[in-house]
């Protein structure tokens, strides 16, 4: 059974930092890449960041570039999203996803086969 479990969400103030974690079952972590997406109230799900599990190469949405950092720990079957300088616009449910197929990019929801349940991040001003 493929499982992805996110954690680390919470309520923070603008300017604060937060680190999300996603633990994958061993089968899920045999995938090629992991990604982070978010869905704000009333908005579509949007790409945040992705990381290739072998090389560690990372990709970011323009809205988070320079503030968010994706990383992975293959020994722990885990990926992380360090979020700094948070603003109210970052308030959303954050989802971890796993991609099983090699692709040139991983910025679309359809690039991923497995999804976690999400963790809420709320940033107050």
Rosetta silent file (secondary structure, phi, psi, omega in degrees, C-alpha in Angstrom):
SEQUENCE: XXXXXXXXXXXXXXXXXXXXXXXXXXXXXXXXXXXXXXXXXXXXXXXXXXXXXXXXXXXXXXXXXXXXXXXXXXXXXXXXXXXXXXXXXXXXXXXXXXXXXXXXXXXXXXXXXXXXXXXXXXXXX
SCORE:     score description
SCORE:     0.000 S_00000001
   1 L     0.000  124.059  179.279    0.000    0.000    0.000 S_00000001
   2 L   -82.028  126.288  178.741    1.465    3.322   -1.068 S_00000001
   3 L  -136.281  138.793  173.106    1.180    5.920    1.651 S_00000001
   4 E  -126.595  128.378 -177.711    2.373    9.489    2.023 S_00000001
   5 E  -126.454  117.187  178.218    1.912   11.229    5.349 S_00000001
   6 E   -91.095  154.773  174.662    2.527   14.943    5.774 S_00000001
   7 E  -156.770  167.483  175.839    3.157   16.698    9.057 S_00000001
   8 L   105.819   -5.882  178.906    4.462   19.980   10.397 S_00000001
   9 L   -70.251  169.956  179.337    1.635   22.290    9.489 S_00000001
  10 E   167.528 -169.856  179.372    0.223   24.797   11.924 S_00000001
  11 E  -105.009  122.315  179.203   -0.632   28.388   12.710 S_00000001
  12 E  -133.344  169.837  177.670    2.201   30.895   12.483 S_00000001
  13 E   -96.383  157.484  177.475    2.605   34.630   12.132 S_00000001
  14 L   -56.007  135.341 -177.540    3.729   36.441    9.029 S_00000001
  15 L    94.626  -14.812 -179.768    7.491   36.344    8.741 S_00000001
  16 L   -77.303  174.278  177.850    7.796   33.088   10.647 S_00000001
  17 L  -119.978  158.018  178.463    9.198   29.814    9.373 S_00000001
  18 E  -152.569  146.411  178.330    7.761   26.328    9.249 S_00000001
  19 E  -123.692  120.636  176.597    9.094   22.990    8.094 S_00000001
  20 E   -93.135  147.572  176.681    6.832   20.376    6.567 S_00000001
  21 E  -125.223  150.217  175.394    7.712   16.713    6.444 S_00000001
  22 E  -137.573  116.934  177.853    6.421   13.911    4.273 S_00000001
  23 E  -102.040  129.751 -177.722    7.147   10.308    5.128 S_00000001
  24 E  -110.788  145.631  171.385    6.605    7.778    2.375 S_00000001
  25 L   -64.210  155.508 -173.960    6.114    4.060    2.571 S_00000001
  26 L   -55.169  -38.654 -179.114    9.075    2.221    1.116 S_00000001
  27 L   -64.983  -41.336 -179.928    7.216    1.393   -2.032 S_00000001
  28 H   -64.702  -33.678 -175.061    6.285    5.025   -2.580 S_00000001
  29 H   -79.906   -1.593  171.638    9.852    6.102   -2.075 S_00000001
  30 H   -80.585    2.925  177.978   11.021    3.939   -4.943 S_00000001
  31 L   -74.414  177.283 -170.611    9.534    6.643   -7.111 S_00000001
  32 L   -89.888  -37.267 -176.199   11.489    9.135   -9.142 S_00000001
  33 E  -148.230  159.313  174.927   10.500   12.463   -7.655 S_00000001
  34 E  -126.246  147.384 -178.677    8.477   14.009   -4.869 S_00000001
  35 E  -134.356  162.719  173.792    6.551   17.214   -5.002 S_00000001
  36 E  -121.961  131.448  175.250    4.754   19.714   -2.840 S_00000001
  37 E  -126.507  165.830  175.416    1.511   21.339   -3.894 S_00000001
  38 E  -145.171  154.559  177.030   -0.903   23.582   -2.039 S_00000001
  39 E  -133.460  114.201  176.832   -4.530   24.572   -2.257 S_00000001
  40 L   -86.788  158.226 -179.788   -5.697   27.837   -0.782 S_00000001
  41 L   -56.146  127.544  177.562   -9.377   28.444   -0.003 S_00000001
  42 L    76.819    6.902 -178.352  -11.292   29.075   -3.210 S_00000001
  43 L  -122.202  164.409  177.283   -8.276   28.432   -5.414 S_00000001
  44 L   -76.174  157.675  173.267   -6.959   25.648   -7.562 S_00000001
  45 L   -63.464  134.989 -177.880   -4.214   23.342   -6.394 S_00000001
  46 E  -130.115  149.406  178.263   -0.874   24.834   -7.330 S_00000001
  47 E   -68.759  139.058  177.167    2.666   23.593   -7.637 S_00000001
  48 E  -115.309  -55.634 -176.248    5.072   24.655   -4.910 S_00000001
  49 E  -161.005  159.700  176.175    8.257   22.598   -5.238 S_00000001
  50 E  -146.640  155.361  178.803    9.638   19.297   -6.449 S_00000001
  51 E  -142.796  132.667  174.617   12.768   17.286   -5.873 S_00000001
  52 E   -79.701  129.108 -169.430   14.314   14.448   -7.830 S_00000001
  53 L   -72.774  -28.629  179.928   15.098   11.685   -5.356 S_00000001
  54 L   -81.010  -52.051 -173.960   18.333   10.471   -6.935 S_00000001
  55 L   -87.138  -24.763 -174.266   20.035   13.739   -7.832 S_00000001
  56 L    81.076    4.142  178.896   18.386   16.039   -5.314 S_00000001
  57 L   -61.985  137.312 -175.911   17.695   18.557   -8.061 S_00000001
  58 E  -119.479  155.931  179.338   14.948   20.916   -7.002 S_00000001
  59 E  -136.976  144.040 -176.706   12.335   23.021   -8.761 S_00000001
  60 E  -136.921  149.299  169.296   10.259   25.833   -7.346 S_00000001
  61 L   -71.091  149.542 -178.934    7.273   27.946   -8.210 S_00000001
  62 L   -58.585  -32.116 -175.480    8.193   31.587   -8.720 S_00000001
  63 L   -69.011  -18.070 -177.934    6.005   32.579   -5.783 S_00000001
  64 L  -119.075   -5.255 -177.337    8.163   30.634   -3.316 S_00000001
  65 L   -59.585  131.987 -178.250   11.591   30.775   -4.920 S_00000001
  66 L    89.482  -15.235  179.088   14.144   32.102   -2.459 S_00000001
  67 L  -113.035  -34.713 -177.361   11.859   31.462    0.529 S_00000001
  68 E  -107.331  146.345  177.112   11.106   27.730    0.378 S_00000001
  69 E  -135.258  124.460  176.398   13.597   24.893    0.213 S_00000001
  70 E   -95.499  142.855  178.424   12.823   21.282   -0.628 S_00000001
  71 E  -148.401  168.159  178.525   15.099   18.510    0.577 S_00000001
  72 E  -142.333  155.261  174.202   15.074   14.769    0.991 S_00000001
  73 E  -129.334   95.210 -174.432   16.491   12.093    3.241 S_00000001
  74 H   -62.275  -30.783 -179.971   16.429    8.875    1.274 S_00000001
  75 H   -66.307  -27.599 -179.570   17.456    6.827    4.311 S_00000001
  76 H  -103.205    6.002 -177.736   14.314    7.988    6.103 S_00000001
  77 L    53.076   41.208 -173.199   12.043    7.853    3.045 S_00000001
  78 E  -130.513  147.993  169.593   11.280   11.464    3.738 S_00000001
  79 E  -125.943  156.352 -174.886   11.095   14.778    1.966 S_00000001
  80 E  -134.174  157.268  174.101   10.873   18.177    3.578 S_00000001
  81 E  -134.120  105.042  175.769    9.749   21.679    2.749 S_00000001
  82 E   -85.707  122.357 -176.015   11.427   24.444    4.711 S_00000001
  83 E  -117.566  117.836  179.664    9.282   27.557    4.450 S_00000001
  84 L  -114.879  162.316  177.951   10.724   30.898    5.478 S_00000001
  85 L    50.032   49.754 -177.314    9.343   34.445    5.433 S_00000001
  86 L   -67.307  145.803  176.605    5.797   33.158    5.383 S_00000001
  87 L  -128.552  170.877 -179.151    3.001   35.498    4.403 S_00000001
  88 H   -60.253  -29.658 -179.747   -0.788   35.271    4.481 S_00000001
  89 H   -67.282  -12.889  178.085   -0.686   34.306    0.800 S_00000001
  90 H   -88.494   -3.497  178.309    1.026   31.062    1.817 S_00000001
  91 L   -64.090  123.576 -177.255   -2.029   29.957    3.807 S_00000001
  92 E  -177.480  170.210  166.356   -3.209   26.686    2.281 S_00000001
  93 E   -88.148  127.289 -178.117   -3.421   22.953    2.676 S_00000001
  94 E  -102.828  132.071 -177.387   -0.066   21.548    1.614 S_00000001
  95 E  -118.010  140.568  172.097    0.120   18.180   -0.102 S_00000001
  96 E   -98.298  143.709 -179.611    3.002   15.846   -0.679 S_00000001
  97 E  -141.439  153.168 -179.992    3.024   13.789   -3.881 S_00000001
  98 E  -122.955  136.835  179.437    5.156   11.049   -5.414 S_00000001
  99 E  -108.998  132.164 -176.743    5.949   10.528   -9.079 S_00000001
 100 L   -98.994   -8.915 -173.153    6.682    7.043  -10.393 S_00000001
 101 L  -120.639  139.334  177.037    7.701    7.966  -13.909 S_00000001
 102 L   -69.975  131.410  177.016   10.726    9.872  -15.136 S_00000001
 103 L  -139.050  165.149  177.976    9.708   13.189  -16.679 S_00000001
 104 L   -72.019  -27.553 -178.331   11.415   16.366  -17.736 S_00000001
 105 L  -148.663  162.187 -177.422    9.441   18.326  -15.160 S_00000001
 106 L  -136.287   48.634 -175.266    7.171   17.723  -12.209 S_00000001
 107 L  -103.329   -1.732 -178.823    5.100   20.866  -11.925 S_00000001
 108 L  -113.565  145.873  177.566    1.668   19.495  -12.760 S_00000001
 109 H   -54.928  -35.520 -178.489   -0.624   17.405  -10.550 S_00000001
 110 H   -70.608   -7.385  176.613   -0.900   14.825  -13.338 S_00000001
 111 H   -78.224   -7.839 -173.064    2.850   14.226  -13.109 S_00000001
 112 L  -117.767  144.486 -178.886    2.274   12.427   -9.809 S_00000001
 113 L  -100.624  -26.041 -173.970    0.713    9.066   -9.029 S_00000001
 114 E  -128.538  144.846 -176.260    0.422    9.186   -5.244 S_00000001
 115 E  -135.325  146.870  171.688   -0.811   11.842   -2.867 S_00000001
 116 L   -87.282  179.734 -177.276   -0.878   12.480    0.842 S_00000001
 117 L   -84.652  -17.366  177.211   -3.861   13.773    2.788 S_00000001
 118 L    99.392  155.627  175.785   -2.439   17.234    3.307 S_00000001
 119 E  -137.919  135.452 -174.281   -1.461   19.418    6.228 S_00000001
 120 E   -81.257  131.831  172.010   -2.901   22.856    6.976 S_00000001
 121 E  -120.134  122.358  179.659   -0.634   25.888    7.083 S_00000001
 122 E  -123.908  125.158 -179.221   -2.206   29.103    8.313 S_00000001
 123 E  -113.628  120.976  179.584   -0.292   32.363    8.378 S_00000001
 124 E  -101.211  151.256 -179.119   -1.752   35.242   10.341 S_00000001
 125 L   -88.192    0.000    0.000   -0.759   38.859    9.904 S_00000001
